[in-house]
Amino acid sequence: MPIRILDAATIGRIAAGEVVERPASVVKELLENSLDAGATSLTVEIKDGGISYLRVTDNGSGIEPGQVRLAFENHATSKLMDAEQLSDIRTLGFRGEALPSIAAVSRVEMTTRAARQDTGVRLTVEGGENLRVREVGCPEGTTVVMRDLFFNLPVRKTFLKKPQYEAALVSDTVGRMIMGNPKVSFRFISNDRVVYHSFGDGELRHAIFAVYGRETAENLVEIDSYQGGMRIFGMIGIGEQAKSTRAHEAFFINGRSVRCPMLSQALESACRERVTIGMYPMCALNLVLPPTSVDVNVHPNKLEVRFRDEAATRLTAEAMLRTAFEGEGMLRRTPERQAEVRPVRTVEVVEPPVAEQQQINLIQTEVPDKQTEVEIIQTEAFNIQTEAFNIQTEVVNNNSDSLGPEESLQSLLDAERKKLRLAGLAGAAALHERLLPVTAPRPAGEEIPQTEPVAEPKIQSATGAQAAPNPAPAPYRVIGTLFHTYILLEWSDALLMIDQHAAHERLRYEQLSKAVQEGAASQRLLAPEILRVTAREMALVEENMDALSAVGYDISPFGERDVQIRAVPHILGRAELKPRFMETIEALAGMGSAALEARREEILQRACKGAVKAGDALSDSEIKSLLRQMQDSGAPPTCPHGRPVARTLTRREIERMFKRIQ
């Protein structure tokens, strides 16, 4: 096949593939052009996720009438004069590719008027062709309208996600621009609804309020440090503001929004002792350094950068962050001037007196009737003395050693009995007998009379039958716990070690799965819970409404940036509702267009994250109740993530360890 030069239209479409991936990349390029033009007020409007309609309006310097056509030529720019300037770039745009790339794959209309001009100019172009220009009246600044993205590339259009997902990505892009440019007022409208409207008063905390809301903005740590010719400033969320993914890490280098693994590593290392394991600090951090120290001409989308000395930059950035947290730098936990923020709609929840709270078992074995409205009370599972455990997120890795999902907890015990018989050990008994019932919690402040025996509550089975009043003694002895993580049992001639978190998480998962199958997974809240979410999170909620509903959530939008939760999976308590729900939404963000069943499975596993954690001290009655539930369950002997629930050491193996036998 002979070599030939491609025509201009084909070249334009190929080049556009690197610059224009989806509506969010179009918004990014147009906003960067507006900011380079000195705009102080920007409006972004989209419909159908920006696929059918996208508009960016600014009050910048505009384009001279004689330059409008030239702006749509490939590699035409006013920001770069020669190759020498590539090492000292001080603008957000410089490649001259954005406008021609956008015009090559959509229908574009640009209206602009430069300062000191009486009239403006309107240019229209479709698929890079049929460019027309005419004089119009318009305000100073520029408005770019894009319609029908990828209308001439139907294959590319099939790679776009649902409009809600694309809108979420645009929202994320605009949110980062707001935090990176607090001196500029942004207004973001999606499907005729105002999503963001920032103050543009130069206060970063106010910009973060516009994106994340009052609670987040008021609880971030503000830092500003200088060292070695570098400055790092911004806000960091640690503690309760930490997130389960890195999606809320926003980094800027000399004002440019970038993806920077190096800065992410430096931040996470500096915050290691201030963030729960498995969680990530949220942030809006701007690194300022000489332009000659960083190369932004790495990729056409300008999201990646390369440092002249990355190792040294990372060490310096981490040192500045550590110094700030140690109080040696300029660290303020509360702003000098409080943001004048609009009140967030809330619903006051009145908790019932402790004496009126219902007695609950360690793990509920009864599935509530669909018609029954059950109030979530603060007394949590495993809370025998009415004090709830602290719920923390734990990252669990799959274990290649784990048992197959087809095996059950009972089959694990059967396998261990067989192991004992093969070892020549006798007397291994099955765990079929119930343990003593759990002592019911008493109201706070009520003492148990020492002269009277404590009445033990009768435990209801799943069918409603009462347990035997005098259960037979358990065929094993509870030795205790190791590291507040592993329950140790002496079982005939063996030592059985049970991971309390894995066991409880599996039981919660099975309970909720059964409730979902039976259509009884939900319990109503006495008063709805109102949660503040970002625009991106709101889009994810709306996109996954069916999956959330299937596992017990009853959710609806409540205003522009709030969701109202009226019912939740019945294994959740109010104290763990917010962290579990926000974790679920962040997990769904990474699933793209996964099937509904996969999304339901993800939600089920997230709902079980409230299980007792490694390090939680359990009472004897709590341990016995957990073991009883394990006996009665036919669940696989692994946690939902595949880690084993129990491991066994036989007496023979232990004696071998001590060289008592060969």
N, C-alpha and C positions, 0 to 999 in steps of 0.2 A: 504494500500500500504506500503510495507516494506521500512525502511530507508536504504539508501545506499550512498556510497561515490561517488561523481561525478568524471568522468575521467578528465585528465589534460587538454584536448582540450576544454571541456565544461567550466571548471573553467576559462581557459584563456579568452574565449569569454565573459563570464559574467563579469569578471574583466575589460575587455576592454571597456565594455559599460559605465563605469564610467570615464575612462580616455580619450577614443577616441570617441568623439561625431560626429566630422566632420573634414574636412581637416584642418581647422583653429586650432583645438586642437592638431593635429599631428605636425603642424608647431611650435606651442608654446612649446611642449615638446622637440622637437629636438633642437630648438634654446636655450632653457635653458640648455640642455646638453652641447651644444657647448660653451656657455658662461662660464659654470662651468669648462670647459676644457681650459680656458684661451684664447679663440679665439679672434683675433682682426679684422678679416675680415670674413664676412659671406655672402653667396649667397643662396637665396631662389628662386627656379624656380617651377612654377606650370603650368599645362595644364588642360583645362576643369575644372577650379575651384579647382584643386588639387585632383579631384576624380579619374582621370585616371593616372595622373603622378604628382609626387611631389619630389623635390630634395632639400636637404640642405647640403651645403659644407662649411667646416670651416678649419682654419689653426691652430687649437688647438693642444693639446698635443698628441692626438691619443690614441689608445688602444694597449696594449701589445699583441703579437700574442697568448700567452697562456690564455688571459683573454677574447678573443672575444666571444667564445661560452658561457662563464659564463654571459656575459652582457645580454644575451637573456633569462636567467633564471628568474623566478618570484622572486621579492624582492631581487635581487642581485644589490648591489650598492657599490661604493667606497667612498661615502660621509657621511656615518653614521656607527659608530663602535658599539654603544650600545644604550640602551634606554635613558641613561642620556643625550645624546647629542640632544634628541628631544626638550629639552627646551632651546637649544642654537644653533639653526640651522643657518648657515652662507652661505649656498649654495642655489641655486634655486631649484635643484632637490635633493631628498633624499629618496624617497619611493621605488626606484628600480622597477617601474611598467611600465614606458614609452615604452621601446623597446619591451618587451614581449607582451604588450597590442597591440601595432601597428602591430607587426608580426602576431598576432592571427587573424587579420581581413583584411589582405592585403598581397601582395607579396613584400617582402623587400629584398633589396640588400645593404649591407654595405661594403664600402672599407675604410680601415684605416691603417695608419702607425704611430707608435710612434716615438718619438725623439730617435736618436742614433740607429735606426734600418735601415738596408740596404734595406729591402723590406717590403711590406705591406701584408695585408690579405684581402680577399674578402669573405664575408659570404652571402649566399642566403637562404631564408626561405619563405615558402608559407603557409599561414593560420596556423602558429605555428608548422608546420611539415616539414619534408624533409630538415632539416638543413644541409647545405654543406659548407665547408670551404676550400679555396685554396690560395696559395701564389701568389701575383701579384706585379708588380711594380707600385708605386703611390707616389704622393707627401706627405709630412708630414701633418697630419691632418686627418679628417674624412669626408666621403661623404655617406649620407644615401639617397637611392632612394626608394620611395614607389609607387607601382602601384596597380590599381584596388581596391580601398578601398571598403570594405564590399562585395567583390566578393563571399565570402562564407556565407554571411548573407543578402540575397536579400531583406528580410523584412526591415532590418535596412537601406538599401540603398534607399528604397522608401521614407524615412523620410528626405533625403537630398533635398535641394532646387535646383533651376536652377544653372548651372555652373557660370553664372554671379554673382549671389548672394553669392555663396560659395567663389568665387574669391574676392568679396568685403569684406567678413569676414576675409579671409586670409590677405588681404591688411591692414585691421584695426589692426590685430594682429601684423603684421610686423611693422606698423607705431608706435605702442605703444612700441615695443622693441627698435626701433630707438631712440625714445624720452627718454626711460629709460636707454639707454646705449650710450651716445654721444661719448664715446671714442672708440667705435667699428664701423667699416665701414660695412654698410649693402647694399646689392644689391638685389632687388626684381624684378623678371621677371615673367610676366604672358602671356602665349601664345606667346612667343618669343618677347615680348615688355617690355622694361625696364620701370618699374613703379616708383621705388624709387632707389636712389643711394646716400647714406649719406656720409659725409666727414670723420667721425670718428676721428675728431680732438679735441674732448672733449668739444666743445662749444655747449651748449644746443640750443642756438638760431639757429645755423647752422643745427642741427638735426631737429628742427621744420620747418626750411625752406625746408628741403628735403621732409617733409611730407605734409605741408600745403602751401608752396610757400612763395614768397617774402612779399606780402602785410601783411599776418598774422604775419610772423616772425618779421617784423620791427615794429609792433604795439602792442606787448605784454609787460606786466609789469613784470620785473624780481624781484624776492624776494629771500632773504636768511636770515633767522632768527634763533636764538638760544634761548632756554628757558627751564629751568627745566630738563636738560639732553636730550632734544629733539632738532632736527634741521629740519626745513622745508625749502626747496629751490625749485626753478623752475620758471615757467612762467605762467602768468595768462592773459587771454583776457577778457577785460571788454568793456563797451561802444559799439562801432560798431562791436567789435570782439565777442560779446556775441552771443549765438546760441539759437534756439528755443527748443532744446532738450539737454539732458545730454550726448549725444553720444560723444561729444568732450571733456569730462572730463577724463583725464588720470591720475591715481594715482599709486604711487609706494611706497612700504614700504620696506625699506632696499634694494632697487633696484629691488624688485619683483613687477611685474604688478598685481594689484588686483582690485576687485570690492569692494568699501568701502563706503557704504551709510553714515557712520559717518563722513568721510572726506568731502564728498559731502555736507552734511548739514553744516559743519563748514565753508566751502568755500562760500557757498551761503549766509549764515548769515553774514559773513564778507564783502561780496560784495553787500549786499542788496541795499545800496544807490548809487551804481555805475553801476547797471544793470537794464534795463527796466523790469517792472513787466511782468512776463510770459517768460522772457528770462533767460538763464543760462550762467555763465562764462565758457569759455573754459580754459583748463589748462593742464599743464604737471608738476605735483607736486610730489616731493619725500620726504617722511617722514622718517627720520632716528632716531631710538631709540634703546635701548638695546634689543638684540634678546630675552632675557628672559621676556620682557614686552609684547610680541606678540606671539600668537600660530598660526603657519601656517599649522599645521597638522589637518585641519578641514575637508577638502574634497580632494579626489584624484586629482582633477584638480588644486588644490592649488591656486584657484582664490579668495577664501574666507579666512579671517583671524579673529582671536578673540583676543581682547585686555584684558590684566589683569585688567585694570581700564579704561573702555571705556569712561565713563563720564569725568574723569579728563583729558584723552588724548584729547577729543574733545574740552574741554574748553581751554586747553593750545594751541592747534592748531589754534583755532579761534582767541585767543588773539594775537598770533604771526602774523596771517594774518592781523588783524586789525591794529596792530602796524606798520606793513610794509606799509600799505596803508596810514597811517597817517604821514608817512615820518620819523618815529622815528627809524625804522630799516634800513637795507641796501636795499634801493629801487632805482633802476635805470630804467628810462623809455627808454633810448637809450643805446645801447651797447657801451662799451669803444672802441671796434674795430668793424668796420662795416664788416658784412659778405661779402665775395667776391661771389656774387650771379650772376647767369646767368640772362640776361635780359628776361623779359616776353614779349611775342609777344602781341602787342596792336595795335588797329586801332584807329587813331585819328578821332574823331567825330566833325565836324564843324557845330555848331548850326546856323540856319538862323537868320537874324536880327529880333528883336522883332516885327517890323512893318510888317514883312512878315508872322508872325505866324497867323494861322487860328483862328477865333473866335470859342469858344466851349461853349456848354451849361453845366449846372451843372451836369446833367446826360444825356448822349447821348441817344436819342430815335431812332436814325437811325443806322441800321446795315450796315457797309461798304460793298460794292460789293467785291466779292472774287478777282476780277481782279484789284481792285484799290490798289495801293501801297500808304499807308498813313504814313507819317513821324511822329514819336513820338516826340513831342516837349515838352519842359520842363514845359510849362503851364499845370497844372494839373486840373482835375475836381474840382469844388468848388473854383477855383482860379479866382475870378472876376478881381483882380488887377494884374494879371500875376505873383503873388508870390506863389510858391507851398507850400503846407502844409508839415510839417515834418511827415514822415510816421513812425509809431511805431507799433510794434506787440502787439496785445491785446489778452489775453487768455479769452475765453468766455465759461462759463459753461452752460450746459443745465439747463433749469428752468422747474421744474415739473409743474409750474403754467402756462406754455406757452400754447397758443391756438393750436388747431390741424392744421396740414399742409393743410387739405382740405379747410380751411377757407381762405378767401382773405381779403385784406385790406378793400375792399368795404363792405364785409360781416361784418367786425368789426364795421364799421360805422352804418350799418343797425341794428346790434344788439344793439348799443348804442341808436339809435333812438327808438327802441322798449322798451328799458329800461326806457327812458324818458317818453314814453307814459304810461307805467305801473305805473310810479311814479306820474302820473297826471300832468305832465308838458307839456305844449304845445309849439308849435313854433319851434321844432327841425327840421332844414333844412338839406337836403342832400348836401354832398360836391361834386357837379357836375360841378361847374363853374370854369373856368380857372382863375389863378391869373395873375397879370400883368407880362409881359415878363421880362426876366432878362436883365439888362443893359450889353451891350457887353463890353469887356475889351478894353482899349485904349493902344496904345504903350507907353512904359515907357517914362516919361518926357513930354508927350503931355498933356496940360491942357485943361479942358473943359471950353469953354467961358461961363461966367456967364450970358451974355446977351441973349444967345440962349438956347432954350429948348434942353435937351438931347434927341437925337433920339433913340428910343427903337427898337432893332432888332426884326424882325418877327420870331417867333419860328416855325420851321418846325415840322410837325407831322411825325409819322412813315411812313405814306403813301406819304409824300412829300407835303401835303396840308398846306397852311399857316393858322396860328391861326387867329381868328377873331381880327380885328384891335382894336376894343373897347370892351374888355371882360366885362361881368357883374361883379359887385362887389362880392367879396367872401362872403359867408354866415357865416363867422366867423371872429374873430378878433385875430391877432397875438399879444399876450401879451409880449412875449420876450423869453429868455432862462433862465434856472435854472442851475447853476453850469457849464455853457458852455457845457451842456450834454443833457438836456431835453428841447424841444420846448413846450411852453405853449400856448394853444389856448382857447379863450372864444368862445364856440360853443353853441348858444342858451342858455339853462339853465344848462350848464355843463362846466367843465374844462377838456380839453383833453391834456394829457402829452405824448409826442412822444420822444422816444430815438433816437437821431439823428444818432448815429452810427449804431444801428440795422436797422433803416429804409434805410439808404444809402447802407449798406452791402447787404440787401435783394434785392434792386433795381439793384445793380451791378451784383449780382448772377443771377437774372432773365434775365438781358440783355445778359450776356455771355452764359447762358444756351440756350437762343433763338438763338443766333448766332451759337452755336455749332450744334443745330438741323438743321439750315438752311445752314450749311456748310460755314459760313462767319465769323468764330470766329477770324480770323488771320489778322494782319496788318504787313506789311513789315517795317523793320527798314531802314532808309536812309543809315546807315553804320552798319555792323554787330557788335554785342557786343561780346567781348571775355571774358569769365569768367574762372578763375583758379579754379579747383576743385581737391579734393583728389582722389586717385585711387578708393576708396570705392564709392565716389559720382559719378565718371565716370561710374563705373559698374552699378549703379542704373539708371543713365541716359540712358545707352544703353538698360537696361532691360525694361524700361518704355517708350521707344521711341513712341510706338503706342498711349499710353494714353496721352502723352504730345502733340503729333501731333493732336490728336482729339480735344483738347481745344484751339489750335491756335499757339502752339510753332513750330517753324521750327529750329531744332537743329542738329548739327553734331559734332563729335569729331574734334578737331583742334590741332593736335600734341598729345603728350603723356598725358598731364595733363590739357588741356584746352578744352573748348567747345565753339563752335561758334553758336550764336543765331542770326538768320536772320529774324525771325518774332515772334511775341508774341501775346497773347490774346489782343484784341483791346481795352480793358478797362484799360490796364496797361500803365503807363507812364514810360519814361526812368529812372526817379529818383527812382521809386519803383521796377524796373525790377530785379535787383540783389537780394535784400532782399526777394522778393516774390518767386523768382525761387529757391534760396537756401533753404528757408523754405519748399517749395514743395518737394524738393529732400530729406530733412531730414524726412519729414512726410512719404514719400513712403518707407523709409528704415524700418519703423516699421510695414509695411503692409504685409511683407512676400509674399506669393503667392496669395494675394487677387485677386478677379476677376477684369477684365479690367474695368467693369462698376464702381466698388468701387473705383478704382484708378482714373478714370475720375472724379468722384464726389469729391474726395479729392483735386484734382488739381483745380477744379472749385471753391471750397471753399477757397483754398489758394489764388487764383487769386483775390478774392474779399476782401482780407485782407487790401487792400489799401484804404478802405472806410474812410470817415471822422471819427475821433476818439472822444471819450468822452474827453472834455476839449478843443476841437478846437472851437474858437470863429467864429461864422458864421455871415455874414452881413444879413441885412433884405432881400436883393434880393436873396441871397443864400437860406435862409429859405423858401421864397416863391417858389422858383424853386423846392426845395425838396418836398414841400407839393403838388405842381402841379403834379410832377411825381408820388407821392403816389396816388393821385386821379385817374390818368390815368392807373395805374397798377392793374392788377388782381391777384397780387402775394399774397401768404399767409401772414398773419399779424405777422410773426415771422422772425427773422434773420435766416440764413442758419443753425445755431446751435440750434435753437429752442427757443431762448429768445423772449418774446413779444416785439412788436414794439411800442404799445401804451397802455395806461391805462386811464380810465375816472373816474372823481368824479362828480356826479350830484350836482346840487344846494341843493337838499334836503339832501344829505349826508354831504355836507359842513355845512349846517345850523344845522344839528344834532351834528356835532363836536363842534359847539359853543353854544350848548344848546338853540338855538333859537326855535327849535321845538322838539317834543318828538318822 
